[in-house]
């Protein structure tokens, strides 16, 4: 009777060990089944990641060069516009044109020059100390 008790005592532990061994085998089998796929995915990531980085950097350089070309074009257009406006200002301010406009309006140079003297402004002392705040000094 000692033997049947021993089998009963080992029964649950043995079934647990068998279940754990079965689970380990299925996990290993799953890993072995997925290992080639994981290797292919890892290789693809290892190859494509630097390639995508290179493409992103090339796109950035291209974008910057287009931006630079656009800015240079805008700069040259603004320089041309500035030159045209400077020429127009010079033409509008020319003494010959101003004399012709004055003659059209029947304007002439003054014969008598008047000199007007303005009175000197009164110098007020600058406030200092507490008088700086006008409400304290009573003004």
C-alpha positions as CSV (number, residue, x, y, z in Angstrom):
1,X,0.0,0.0,0.0
2,X,2.9,2.2,0.2
3,X,3.3,2.2,-3.6
4,X,-0.3,3.4,-4.4
5,X,0.1,6.3,-2.0
6,X,3.3,7.3,-3.6
7,X,1.7,7.4,-7.1
8,X,-1.1,9.5,-5.8
9,X,1.3,11.9,-4.2
10,X,3.4,12.3,-7.3
11,X,0.3,12.4,-9.6
12,X,-0.5,16.1,-9.5
13,X,3.1,17.1,-9.6
14,X,3.9,14.8,-12.5
15,X,0.9,16.1,-14.5
16,X,2.1,19.7,-13.9
17,X,5.6,18.8,-15.1
18,X,4.1,17.2,-18.2
19,X,1.9,20.2,-18.9
20,X,5.0,22.6,-18.5
21,X,7.0,20.4,-20.8
22,X,4.3,20.4,-23.4
23,X,4.0,24.2,-23.1
24,X,7.8,24.6,-23.5
25,X,7.8,22.3,-26.6
26,X,5.0,24.3,-28.2
27,X,6.7,27.6,-27.4
28,X,10.0,26.3,-28.9
29,X,8.1,25.0,-31.9
30,X,6.4,28.4,-32.4
31,X,9.7,30.2,-32.1
32,X,11.4,27.9,-34.6
33,X,8.4,28.4,-37.0
34,X,8.6,32.2,-36.7
35,X,12.4,32.5,-36.6
36,X,12.8,32.8,-40.4
37,X,10.1,35.3,-40.7
38,X,11.6,37.4,-37.9
39,X,15.0,37.2,-39.5
40,X,13.6,38.4,-42.9
41,X,11.7,41.2,-41.1
42,X,14.8,42.2,-39.2
43,X,16.9,42.2,-42.3
44,X,14.4,44.2,-44.2
45,X,14.3,46.8,-41.3
46,X,18.1,46.8,-41.2
47,X,18.3,47.5,-45.0
48,X,15.3,49.8,-45.3
49,X,15.8,52.1,-42.3
50,X,19.2,53.5,-43.6
51,X,17.7,53.7,-47.1
52,X,14.7,55.7,-45.8
53,X,17.0,57.9,-43.9
54,X,19.0,58.6,-47.0
55,X,15.9,59.3,-49.0
56,X,14.7,61.7,-46.3
57,X,18.0,63.6,-46.3
58,X,18.0,63.8,-50.1
59,X,14.5,65.2,-50.0
60,X,15.5,67.7,-47.4
61,X,18.5,68.9,-49.4
62,X,16.3,69.2,-52.5
63,X,13.7,71.2,-50.6
64,X,16.4,73.5,-49.3
65,X,17.9,74.1,-52.7
66,X,14.4,74.9,-54.1
67,X,13.9,77.3,-51.3
68,X,17.2,78.9,-51.9
69,X,16.5,79.3,-55.6
70,X,13.1,80.9,-54.8
71,X,14.7,83.3,-52.3
72,X,17.4,84.3,-54.8
73,X,14.7,84.9,-57.5
74,X,12.7,87.0,-55.1
75,X,15.8,88.9,-54.2
76,X,16.7,89.7,-57.8
77,X,13.0,90.7,-58.4
78,X,13.2,93.1,-55.5
79,X,16.5,94.5,-56.6
80,X,15.0,95.2,-60.1
81,X,11.9,96.8,-58.5
82,X,14.1,98.9,-56.2
83,X,16.1,100.1,-59.3
84,X,12.8,101.0,-61.2
85,X,11.5,102.9,-58.2
86,X,14.8,104.8,-57.7
87,X,14.7,105.8,-61.4
88,X,11.1,107.0,-61.0
89,X,12.0,109.0,-57.9
90,X,14.9,110.6,-59.7
91,X,12.7,111.5,-62.6
92,X,9.9,112.9,-60.4
93,X,12.4,115.0,-58.4
94,X,14.4,116.3,-61.4
95,X,14.7,120.1,-61.3
96,X,13.6,120.5,-64.9
97,X,10.3,118.7,-64.2
98,X,9.7,120.7,-61.0
99,X,10.4,124.0,-62.9
100,X,7.9,122.9,-65.7
101,X,5.3,122.1,-63.0
102,X,5.8,125.4,-61.3
103,X,5.5,127.3,-64.6
104,X,2.2,125.5,-65.2
105,X,0.9,126.6,-61.8
106,X,2.1,130.2,-62.4
107,X,4.6,130.0,-59.6
108,X,7.8,132.1,-59.5
109,X,10.8,132.6,-57.3
110,X,10.3,135.2,-54.5
111,X,11.7,138.7,-55.0
112,X,11.9,139.5,-51.3
113,X,13.0,137.2,-48.6
114,X,11.5,137.6,-45.2
115,X,13.4,136.5,-42.1
116,X,11.2,135.8,-39.1
117,X,12.7,135.5,-35.6
118,X,11.1,133.2,-33.2
119,X,11.3,133.9,-29.4
120,X,13.5,131.7,-27.4
121,X,11.6,129.0,-25.6
122,X,11.5,129.3,-21.8
123,X,13.6,126.7,-20.1
124,X,11.8,125.0,-17.2
125,X,13.9,123.4,-14.5
126,X,13.6,119.6,-14.6
127,X,11.9,118.2,-11.5
128,X,14.0,116.2,-9.1
129,X,13.5,114.3,-5.9
130,X,9.9,114.1,-4.7
131,X,8.9,117.0,-6.9
132,X,9.3,114.6,-9.8
133,X,5.8,113.4,-8.8
134,X,3.7,116.5,-9.6
135,X,0.9,115.6,-7.2
136,X,3.3,115.9,-4.2
137,X,4.7,119.3,-5.1
138,X,1.1,120.7,-5.6
139,X,1.5,121.8,-9.2
